[in-house]
Amino acid sequence: MGLDIDIAWLTVLLFGSLGLLLALGLPMAFCTGSLATIFLFIFGNPAILNMMPARIFPFMTDYQLSAVPLFIFMAAMLEKAGIIEELFDAVYKWLGSVKGGLASATVLACTALAAMVGVVGATEVTMGMIALPAMLKRGYDEKLACGSLLAGGTLGILIPPSVMAIVYAVVAQQSLGELLVGSIFPGLLLSGLYITYITIRCYINPKLGPALPPEERVDWREKLRLLRNTVAPILLILLVLGVIFVGIATPVEAAGIGTFGALFVSALHRRLNWPSIQEAAIATLKATAMVMWIFFGATMFVGFFIVKGGQTFVAESILGTGLPPYGILMLMMVILFVLGMFLDWVGILLLTVPIFLPIMKSLTWNGILGIPGVKPDDVPLWYGVIFIVNMQMAFLSPPFGYSLFYLKSVAPPQITMATIFRSSVSFIALQWIGVGLCIIFPQIITWLPRVVYSGH
């Protein structure tokens, strides 16, 4: 029989050990899995040990998760096909005459890419190589240039097809189609906030983002010619999202269609060859294996915590603060933000959603400021999208925001880590505004899924 221990101490021990191992730089996947096994052995009993295969097996056989490698492969193929450069080139020539146009073009190109890619790293690195040198060469402010790239790049986890939405849908047992449809407006809202912020700042102080000099601008004929290059990728986006919307295909089937489309578009651009397919396949293998290992580790970790009464303990602690429902939601958002400074999103999702979602479902959401609230049926969807919007901040928040390091890896030497950290601050503030708007106006999230799915 395992040792008996008070749940509060167990929580401190469990999460303290996790923090210590992560601080030592060990990978998240192996930290959670090994800790769960050790704690199961010390504090559990032989019956609880049987929980390990019982927790892992459903994930191994979950059909929806097969969309993860497909979307990652689609992203890697499109990156190899050079479509990202053409897309950026077209948007930036169109917006060249606007102040801050290049930074806005970066955000727009990232938004379009997010709809094709669903993976932050690919967008961030590729756009960093293309857009950052272009902005610095034309005298853009370093912080604005880096910030627009960082913020634009993180849209990949929000705008469908998003890998995070797939993982959330599996963990929360939520309809993936609804989640993908529900995250479209919040994604466009954030993209709009970034572009508005960039434009206003550049019109107040044109030195931050000068417009292109007249000799570099292009005429209408050239602009229309450039649009031709963007037809194939945009058709691919519409195809993948369209088949999900209309209900012709499930998100997994849509991912298969998208992957085939990515190969087809690469062939159209005469970029389809063995080396690029091989590189894309290996990148997919690495990314998927990492996500799955974190899955297995974190699900055992959370499983042990729940069996020991951790879920009830956390729920009682949060509800015991005596805050009203929206106060509790804000507390959760702050907890997620703080976790986002240190952990990777897959870990945060697997550690918090099984504990936070039941609390969310148990509360009534009548709305604030006289704005209609959320129906009980819509709570998992609403919380899911707010969660994903919040997780974008995890990519940007120092000290361990992934996007900050992705950008540093391709930035020219004069751009220091401190500059990149500073550049993220104002965009994190915009993301907080985005989270706030989605909480106050839940219709931003729930309206479109209701229109698309209530008709069926």
Secondary structure, DSSP 8 states (H G I E B T S, - for coil): ------HHHHHHHHHHHHHHHHHTT--HHHHHHHHHHHHHHHHS-HHHHTHHHHHHHHHHT-GGGGHHHHHHHHHHHHHHTTHHHHHHHHHHHHSTTSTTHHHHHHHHHHHHHHHHH--HHHHHHHHHHHHHHHHHHTT--HHHHHHHHHHHHHGGGTSSS-HHHHHHHHHHT--HHHHHHHTHHHHHHHHHHHHHHHHHHHHH-TTSS----GGG---HHHHHHHHHHHHHHHHHHHHHHHHHHHTSS-HHHHHHHHHHHHHHHHHHTT---HHHHHHHHHHHHHHHHHHHHHHHHHHHHHHHHHHTTHHHHHHHHHHTT---HHHHHHHHHHHHHHHHHHS-HHHHHHHHHHHHHHHHHHS-B--STT---B-GGGHHHHHHHHHHHHHHHHHHSTTT-HHHHHHHHHS-TTS-HHHHHHHHHHHHHHHHHHHHHHHH-THHHHHHHHHHHHT-
